[in-house]
Amino acid sequence: MHKPTIEDVAKLAKVSTATVSRVINKQGGVKSSKEQRILEVIEELAYIPNAVARSMVRKITNTIGVIIPDINNPFFPLVVSGIEQQARKKGYFTILCNTNESPEIEEELIQILLERSVDGLIITTANEYGHQLQPVIDRRIPVVAVDRQIRNYEVDTVLVGNMDGAYQATRHLILQGHKKIAIIRGPQNTTPGYERFVGYRRALEDYNIPLLDEYVLEGDFKEESGYLDTQKLHSLQDRPTAIFTANNLMTLGCLKALTKIGWVLGEEVSLIGFDDLDVAEFVNPQLTVVSRPMRQLGEAAFDLLYEKMTHQGEWTKRHYVLSPKIKIRQSCVLRPSKTME
């Protein structure tokens, strides 16, 4: 069966292939009556434009790459949802890649996306120094970093106020009467890991509460680290009365550990987590969290990338910070009769 070609459309519509191409690519400059006739012929022949050929002519593929470090983290699918929603509105398709926090995998994925001639890249990098982005920068492909900064390149960034969120979380525990506040922090070589620890530390300083080394444990933003670090805190002779977990998966690990070892949430220990969880409202007591506008984060990232992809001339680096907020539930109340000696 003969597959219709652009030449077939041009012949039947009695126009040149260049005119058909202008209509297909929405370039304008074609009389409305002639454009209508071409569209009718396209429908009559069931002609499907060759996207690859179009992209070779226009040097635009209408695809973007999105690289995230952990598809199992509920935070990232919601961010990607915001990206895709905005991308579809502008006629862009998304290629989603997961690095599992591996810089080596990230480097491979970047090369694959370059081979597919993506028009832009949104990335939450596994390596904030950004060396793996050099080929992208060399080709002048627009890049937007989400959730983590890239240190060695002038890359646009969309973040949420990590320090502010962590400060609010720690202060909330302090105002509930807690002085023995532990943190399960993230890796200090990442933006969220470092900034959330800084927010925790500043809150303690502002309220004249000493920072104790035994109350500072470092996880890797994975569930198991939250589980193991909670067990370590429980084993201390002078246990904390409250724990601040610096991301959602470590919060989940902490909750599982509390149940396993019988450390009673809301009676013997309080808990506040960074990022909301589906289970937060179903545990007893319900979990207080620092909530981030995840879909809005993705929407803002694509909008910024789109501006860069369609912008002509010089571009000034942009840095957007969205605001977190605390969802106050019941998991942070200090009950002196059971938690204090």
C-alpha positions in Angstrom: 0.0 0.0 0.0 1.4 3.4 -1.0 2.2 5.7 1.9 1.2 9.3 1.1 4.1 11.7 0.8 4.4 15.4 0.9 4.7 15.4 -2.9 1.3 13.6 -3.1 -0.3 16.3 -0.9 1.3 19.1 -3.0 0.2 17.5 -6.3 -3.4 17.1 -5.2 -3.6 20.5 -3.6 -1.9 22.1 -6.7 0.8 23.8 -4.6 4.5 23.4 -4.1 6.0 21.1 -1.5 7.5 24.2 0.2 4.0 25.6 0.7 2.8 22.3 2.2 5.8 22.4 4.5 5.0 25.9 5.6 1.5 24.8 6.6 2.6 21.7 8.4 5.3 23.6 10.3 2.9 26.5 11.0 5.3 29.0 9.6 2.6 31.3 8.1 2.7 33.2 4.9 0.1 31.0 3.1 -3.3 32.4 2.1 -6.1 31.0 4.4 -8.0 29.5 1.4 -4.9 27.7 0.2 -4.0 26.6 3.7 -7.5 25.2 4.2 -7.3 23.2 0.9 -3.9 21.8 2.0 -5.3 20.7 5.4 -8.3 19.0 3.6 -5.9 17.1 1.3 -3.8 16.0 4.3 -6.9 14.7 5.9 -8.2 13.1 2.7 -4.9 11.2 2.1 -4.3 10.5 5.8 -0.9 12.0 5.4 1.4 11.8 8.5 4.3 14.3 8.4 7.7 12.7 9.0 8.8 14.1 12.4 12.4 13.2 11.8 12.5 15.0 8.5 10.8 18.0 10.0 13.3 18.2 12.8 16.2 18.0 10.3 14.8 21.0 8.5 13.8 23.0 11.5 16.6 21.7 13.7 14.0 21.3 16.4 12.7 18.0 17.7 10.1 19.2 20.2 11.5 16.8 22.8 13.2 17.6 26.1 15.2 15.3 28.4 14.3 15.0 32.1 16.9 13.3 34.3 16.0 12.4 37.9 18.1 10.6 40.5 15.5 8.3 42.1 12.2 7.2 40.4 11.2 5.4 43.6 11.1 8.7 45.5 7.5 10.0 45.4 8.8 13.5 45.2 10.1 13.1 41.6 7.1 11.7 39.8 5.1 14.7 41.0 7.8 17.1 39.8 7.8 15.2 36.4 4.0 15.4 36.3 4.3 19.2 36.5 7.0 19.3 33.7 5.0 17.1 31.4 1.8 19.0 31.9 3.4 22.2 30.9 5.4 20.6 28.1 2.3 19.2 26.4 0.7 22.6 26.4 3.6 23.8 24.3 3.7 20.8 22.0 6.8 19.2 23.6 7.4 15.5 24.4 9.4 14.3 27.4 12.1 11.6 27.6 12.4 10.6 31.2 15.6 9.1 32.6 16.5 7.7 36.0 20.1 7.6 37.3 19.6 5.9 40.7 22.0 8.5 42.1 24.8 7.3 39.9 27.0 10.0 38.2 28.2 7.3 35.7 24.7 6.4 34.6 23.9 10.1 34.4 26.8 10.7 32.0 25.6 7.8 29.8 22.0 9.1 29.8 23.1 12.6 28.8 25.0 11.2 25.8 21.9 9.2 24.8 19.7 12.3 25.0 22.2 14.3 22.9 22.1 11.6 20.3 18.3 12.0 20.2 18.8 15.8 19.7 16.7 17.0 22.6 15.9 20.7 22.5 16.5 21.2 26.2 17.3 19.4 29.5 15.8 19.5 33.0 18.0 17.7 35.5 18.3 16.8 39.1 21.9 15.8 39.0 23.7 13.1 40.9 26.9 15.1 40.7 26.5 18.7 41.6 29.9 19.7 40.2 28.3 19.2 36.8 31.3 18.0 34.7 29.0 15.5 32.9 27.1 18.5 31.5 30.1 19.8 29.4 28.8 18.3 26.1 25.4 19.9 26.7 27.0 23.2 27.4 29.2 22.9 24.4 26.2 22.4 22.1 24.4 25.4 23.7 21.5 23.2 24.7 19.4 25.0 27.4 19.6 23.4 30.8 17.5 23.9 34.0 18.5 22.3 37.3 15.8 21.3 39.7 16.1 20.7 43.4 19.9 20.6 43.3 22.3 23.3 42.1 25.1 22.8 39.6 28.2 24.4 40.9 30.6 24.8 38.0 28.3 26.1 35.3 25.9 29.1 34.8 22.8 27.0 34.8 19.3 28.2 35.6 17.9 26.7 38.8 14.5 26.0 40.4 14.6 25.1 44.1 12.4 25.1 47.2 13.6 26.9 50.3 15.5 24.0 52.0 17.0 26.1 54.8 13.8 27.9 55.5 11.8 24.6 55.6 14.3 22.9 57.9 14.4 26.0 60.1 10.6 26.0 60.4 10.6 22.3 61.2 13.2 22.5 63.9 11.7 25.6 65.4 8.3 23.9 65.5 9.8 21.1 67.6 11.5 23.6 69.9 8.2 25.5 70.4 6.6 22.2 71.3 9.1 22.0 74.2 11.8 19.8 72.7 15.5 20.4 73.4 16.8 17.0 72.5 16.3 17.1 68.8 18.1 14.7 66.4 18.4 15.0 62.7 18.8 12.3 60.0 20.3 14.5 57.4 21.0 13.9 53.7 24.4 13.7 52.0 26.3 17.0 52.6 27.5 17.1 49.0 24.0 17.8 47.8 22.1 21.0 47.9 19.1 19.7 49.9 21.3 17.6 52.2 23.5 20.5 53.1 20.9 23.3 53.2 18.4 21.4 55.4 21.2 20.7 57.9 22.1 24.4 57.9 18.4 25.3 58.7 18.3 22.8 61.5 21.6 24.1 63.0 20.5 27.7 62.8 17.3 27.0 64.6 19.2 25.4 67.5 21.6 28.3 67.6 18.8 30.9 67.6 17.1 29.2 70.6 20.4 28.5 72.5 20.2 24.7 72.2 23.5 22.9 71.9 24.3 20.9 68.7 25.2 17.4 69.9 27.2 15.2 67.5 25.4 12.1 68.6 22.1 13.6 67.5 23.4 14.2 63.9 23.3 11.2 61.7 23.8 11.1 57.9 21.6 9.2 55.6 21.6 8.9 51.8 18.0 9.9 51.1 17.1 6.2 51.0 14.6 4.4 53.2 17.1 2.0 54.7 19.3 4.8 56.0 16.4 6.3 57.8 15.6 2.9 59.3 19.2 2.2 60.4 19.8 5.7 61.8 16.6 5.6 63.8 17.9 2.4 65.4 21.2 4.1 66.3 19.3 7.0 67.9 17.2 4.5 69.9 20.4 2.8 71.2 21.8 6.1 72.7 21.9 6.2 76.5 20.4 9.8 76.3 17.9 9.4 73.6 16.4 12.4 71.7 12.8 13.3 72.3 12.3 14.4 68.7 13.7 13.5 65.3 13.8 15.6 62.1 14.2 13.4 59.0 15.5 15.4 56.0 13.5 13.6 53.2 10.4 11.5 52.7 12.1 8.1 52.1 14.2 8.5 55.3 11.0 9.5 57.1 9.4 6.3 55.9 12.4 4.3 57.1 12.2 6.0 60.5 8.5 5.2 60.9 9.2 1.5 60.1 12.0 1.4 62.6 9.9 3.1 65.3 7.3 0.3 64.9 9.9 -2.4 64.8 11.7 -1.4 67.9 8.7 -0.3 69.8 9.7 3.4 70.2 6.3 4.9 70.5 5.6 7.8 68.2 3.9 10.7 69.9 4.6 9.4 73.4 8.3 8.5 73.7 9.5 10.3 70.6 8.2 13.0 68.2 8.9 13.2 64.5 8.7 15.7 61.7 9.7 14.9 58.1 10.8 16.9 55.1 8.3 16.3 52.2 4.8 14.9 52.6 4.0 11.2 52.4 0.7 9.4 51.5 0.9 7.6 54.8 1.4 10.8 56.8 -2.3 11.1 57.5 -2.8 7.4 58.2 -0.2 6.8 60.9 -1.2 7.4 64.5 -0.5 10.2 65.5 -0.7 11.8 62.1 2.7 13.1 60.9 3.8 16.7 60.7 5.8 17.5 57.6 7.5 20.2 55.6 5.5 20.2 52.4 6.9 21.4 49.0 4.8 22.5 46.0 6.1 19.6 43.8 4.0 20.0 40.7 4.6 23.7 40.7 8.3 23.0 40.9 8.1 21.0 37.7 5.9 23.6 36.0 8.3 26.4 36.9 11.2 24.3 35.6 9.6 23.7 32.2 8.4 27.3 31.9 12.0 28.5 32.5 13.4 26.0 30.0 10.8 27.0 27.4 11.8 30.6 27.7 15.5 29.6 27.2 14.6 27.4 24.2 12.7 30.1 22.4 14.9 33.1 23.5 17.1 34.8 21.0 20.3 36.6 22.1 22.0 36.7 25.5 20.5 35.1 28.6 20.9 36.1 32.2 21.1 33.3 34.7 17.9 32.8 36.8 17.5 31.3 40.2 14.0 30.7 41.5 13.2 29.5 45.0 9.7 28.4 45.9 8.4 28.5 49.5 7.7 25.4 51.6 5.2 25.2 54.4 4.6 23.1 57.4 1.6 20.9 57.6 1.0 20.7 61.3 -0.5 17.4 62.5 0.0 15.6 65.8 3.4 13.9 65.8 5.4 16.6 67.5 3.7 17.1 70.8 6.0 16.7 73.8 4.5 14.7 76.7 6.8 15.3 79.6 5.6 12.4 81.7 6.8 9.9 79.1 9.6 11.6 77.2 11.5 13.4 79.9 13.5 11.9 82.7 
